[in-house]
């Protein structure tokens, strides 16, 4: 039996940049260790949080090779980088990325068909590009940019005939849709990882396999505690859910700038909050205060005697 994607918390990795807009590799190395220290189960590299739509293909490959070389042991590494429009280019780039020692290659659902095109076009193109990734587990991400293409249960079933799909990053934020998807994936290695914090506990209770969302860049230990205790301690699980669901509002603030500030400044990883996808000038003093206050409340949570960090 080949590799399988483990259940749990798969963080969407951000890309530290220097102030002169280059990848901060020293910061990347410290970030990888921070993820390990905070017990994430997996890292999703070259995803939207990584600002892949703002990286050249050469930068993507250099960054991925560095991550593979410096990844702490025991953490699953999946990666995307799937941004090109042209199918032939997608094939070439998917083949290159999938050969870099990752555990799974993740497609972006909106790359296979334009917003006005139907599922037949999507599946035809998915089948064509998947040929370039033979022999490696696959995933698919319902990325919101440049448009969100949610996948139906029928499409998920069809993907299982195309390749060894094991990872779905679900961005529906809808429990009924997740339940239907889980039913379609039942009996296979295909797993659903919820990207939405507010619905996480509900989704775990109906069979979701974990979390893969931006908020694991802030307090992954709380997500691990929720995942580790939701079956055995309903009261604790609900208290954690109330906390992480409320603070997930910062997703809409100025992400990933605020995550880099949290990690680089509040967590002491020593990198700045320069981003390519957002104007850092929008990260105003009051927004910095919001992140500082969230960090302080996270520390209070972690220091509670009855907190079962796992």
N, C-alpha and C positions, 0 to 999 in steps of 0.2 A: 504493500500500500504506500502511495506517495505522501507528500507533505499535506497537512491540513492546517487551515487557519485556526488558531485557538480562540475560544470564547474570551470575552473580557473587554478591556479598555485599550483601544487603538487610537493613539493621539495623532492629530493632524499636524504635522511638523511645520513650524514656521522657518523662514530663512533669515538669519541675522545678516544685516548689511553694515558696511562701514559708512561713515558720513560722506565719503566720496563715491558711494553707490557701487561698491564691490562686495562680493560675498565675504563675510567675516568668518573665515574658517576656524579661527581660534574660538569664536563664539559658537559655531556649529558643534565643535567638539565638547565644549562645556555643556551645551544644551543636551546633547546625546546622553551625557552622564547624568544630568538632572532628571531626564526621563527615566533612566534606569533607577536612580535613587528613589524616585516616586512610584516605582513598581508598575509602570505601564506594561501591558502584555504585548503590545505591538506599536510600531511606528508606521504611520502612513506618510511616506516622503513623496516629494514632487506632486503635491496635491494643490488645491486652490489656496490653502493657507500658506503654502510655500511660495506663492506668487508665480506659479509656473507660466501664466499667460504673459508675464513680464520678464521671463528668462529666455535667453537664446538656447538653442538645442545644445550648443557646446557647453554653456553654463550648467544646464541640466545634467549632462553626462559627468562633468567634473564634480559637481556637487554630489551626485549619487555615488560616484566612486569613492569620494571622501567618506560619505556616510557608511557605505559598506565596509570600508577599511577600519573605521573607528567605532562602529556600533558595539556597545557592550554585549556580552554573551547573554543568551537566554531571552532575547527580545526578538519577536517576529518583525521582519521588515518587508512591507509591501510598498509599491511605488506606482505612480502613474506617469505624468509628463505628457499625457495624451491631449495635445492642444491643436494640432494641425487640422486644416479643413480637408485637404486633398487625401484621398484614400491611399494612394500609392505612398505618399510621404508618411502617413500614419503607419503603414506596414513596416516601412524601413525603420522608423523611430521606435516602434514597439519591439521589433526584433532586437535592436541594439540595447534598449533599456532592460528587456527581459533576460538578457545574457550577462547581466552585471552582478549576479549572485544574490538577487532578491528572492523572497519567498513566494511572491505573487505579483502579477502585473495587473493594474487596475485601469480599465477603460473609463472614459467619461461619456455618459449616455448621450449628451447633446452633440457629440462629435460625429455620430453615425448618420444623422439625418437633420435636415433643417427643420425649423419649427413647424413649417407647413406640410412637411412630408410625413407619410404614414409609417406604421410599424413594419410593413413589408420592406420598405427601403432601409429602415433601421437594421432589421435582421439580416438583410442581404449584405450590407456593408460590414456589420459586425462579424459575420461569417468570413468575409474576405480578409479582414484585418487580423482576425484570430488565427488564421493560418500561419502568421509570422511568429506566433508565440507558442508553438507546439511544445509540449513537455513541461509546461509550468502552470501552476494554478492561476486562475484568473479571478478578477473582481470587476465590479462596475459601480460607478459613483454617480448619483443623481445630482450633479453639480449645478448650482443655481446660475452660474455665469457661462456663457452669455445669455442663455435662457435655461429654465429648468424643464427637463424632460423626465417625468416620472414614468416608471415602468409598470405595466399591468401584470397581473399574475400569469396571463397567457404568454407574455413576452419573456418573463423569467423562466417559465417552463421550456420555451423554445431555446433559450440560451444554454440550457443544460445539454441540448443536442449539438451545440456548436463547440463547446469546450468545457474544461474542468472548472466551472465557475463555483467559487467558494465564499465570496465576499460581496455583499451588497451594502453600500453606504446609503441608507434610506434617508431622504430629506422630505418626505411627505408631511411630517409632523401630524399625522392622522392615524389614530389607533386602528380604525376599521380597515384602512388600506394596508397597514402593516399586518393585520391579522390575515387578510386575504393573501398577501404575499407569502407569509409563513406557511399557510396551507399549501400553496403551490410548490414551495420548496421542500416540503416535508418528505422525508425518506432519502434525501440527497445530502451532499456535503455543503450545499449552498446555505450560507448563514446571513442573517439580517443584523446589521449593526446600526442602531438608531443614532442619527446625528443631532437630534433635538433633545435638549435637556429637560424641558418641561414635561414631556411625555415619557421620559426614560423609565421610571418605575412601572408605569402602566404597561409599557412595552415588554419589560422583563417578565412581568407576570403572565403575559400571553405567549411567551416563548422566544422573544428576541434574544440574540446571542451576546449582546454587549453594546458598547457605546463607541462611536467614532465621530467625535465632534470637536469643534474649536475650543470648547470650555475645558477640555483636558489639558490645555496649555496654562491654565490658571491654578486649578486645585485637583489634579488627577487622583490624589489620595482619597478625596471625598467620593469620587466616582468609583474607585476601587472598594471603598467601604460600603457603598450602596450595593454594588454588584456582589460583594461577599456576604452580605447580611440580609438581602431582601427576602430570602426564603425562610429565615430563622428568627428574625427580629423585626416584625412589621412596624413597631413603634419607631425604632431607630431608623429604619428605611424611609419612613414617611418624613421624619425630621430632616434627614439629609436631603430628601427630594425637595422639601420646601425651601431649603437653603440654596441648592444648586439651581433649581428652577427660577427662583427670584433673580439671582445674580447672572443668569444667562442673558438677561436684558443687555448686558454690555456687548454681546455679539453685534448689536445694531449701533453701537457707539462709534468707534472708528477702528475696526479690526482689520489687519493684524497689528496695527500700530500699538494699540493698548496692551496686547499680549506681549509684545516685545518689551514694552515699558515694565510690565509686571515681572517678566523673567529677568531682564537685564538689570533693572534698577531695584525692584522690591525683593527679588530672589537673589540678587547679587551676582548674576552671571556675567556682568561687565560689558554687555554690548548695548548699543543705542537702539532707538526706536525708528530709525530711518526705514521707510518702505518705498517701494515703487508703485504700488497699487493705490496708495492714499497720499494725500498731502499732509506731512507731519505737522504743518502749521495748524491744522484743524484739531490737533490734540491739545486743546487749550488747558489752562491751569485747572479749571473746575473739573474737566474730564480726568486729569491726572489725580486730582483729589479723590474722585470716585474710585479709581483703581487702588489708590493707597488705602482707602477705607475698606474695600473688599478684601484686600490682603490682610489687614488687621483683623477683620472678622473671621477670615479663614484660619488665622493663627489661634484665635480664641476657640474655634471649633476643634482644632487639632489637639489643643491642650486640655480638653475636657477629659476627666477621669474615665467616663463611661464610653468614650469614643473608641470603637473597635476598628482601628485601622488595620487593613490586611495587606 
